[in-house]
Amino acid sequence: MIYDELLFFNNSTTYVRFASNFALEKISELLQARGLSQEIALEKAQKVFNQESEKATLCLHNLHHGFGNEIMQKIYAFIAHKALLEEVIQFGSYDHILGMIQQVKSFSLSEEELRKIRHISQANRYAIALRA
């Protein structure tokens, strides 16, 4: 069983590393849709991720696993707004993830959602991609 878990984690990590530019490209596309040039949009996207696009992609993958497509669209819009303001998001921080989710949800978080955020933060800290 340990072998299967290690194999799973290695495959997930490989997948996340393969897609490491996805978050950067997604935010850059959203900024371009707001009228920024491709170069400026990419520069602002890099600043919001603070040169940690691989960690951000892992975090976004885990958030998608926990919260689904609807919330993810709001999260991407939130990140694009932060990028426009040139504010850095710390994707390894429980507090930053909690704050991001609270701002995109239109109502207070349930105990289950708080447990999901804690689980996602722990997975991010140890660079574990949660099952999709």
Residue pairs with C-beta under 8 A, 6 or more apart in sequence:
8 131
9 128
9 129
12 128
12 129
12 130
12 131
13 127
13 128
13 129
15 129
16 54
16 57
16 58
16 61
16 129
17 54
19 57
19 61
20 53
20 54
20 57
21 53
21 57
22 57
22 60
23 49
23 53
23 56
23 57
23 60
23 79
24 42
24 45
24 46
24 49
24 53
24 56
25 45
26 76
27 41
27 44
27 45
27 48
27 49
27 76
27 79
27 80
27 83
28 38
28 41
28 42
28 44
28 45
29 41
30 76
30 77
30 80
31 40
31 41
31 44
31 45
31 80
31 83
31 84
32 38
32 41
34 80
34 84
36 44
36 84
44 83
44 84
44 86
45 83
46 53
47 83
47 86
47 88
48 79
48 82
48 83
48 86
48 87
48 88
48 89
49 56
49 88
49 89
49 91
50 88
50 89
50 90
52 91
55 91
55 92
55 124
55 127
56 89
56 91
58 91
58 124
58 127
58 129
59 91
59 92
59 97
59 120
59 124
60 72
60 75
60 91
61 129
61 130
61 132
62 120
62 123
62 124
62 129
62 130
63 71
63 72
63 75
63 97
63 101
63 120
64 72
64 132
65 120
65 130
65 131
65 132
66 116
66 117
66 119
66 120
66 130
67 75
67 101
67 113
67 116
71 101
71 104
71 105
74 104
74 105
75 100
75 101
75 104
77 104
78 100
78 103
78 104
79 89
79 100
82 88
82 89
89 96
89 100
90 96
91 97
91 124
92 121
92 124
92 125
93 121
94 117
94 118
94 121
97 117
97 120
97 121
97 124
98 109
98 114
98 117
101 109
101 113
101 117
102 108
102 109
105 113
109 117
119 130
120 130
123 129
123 130
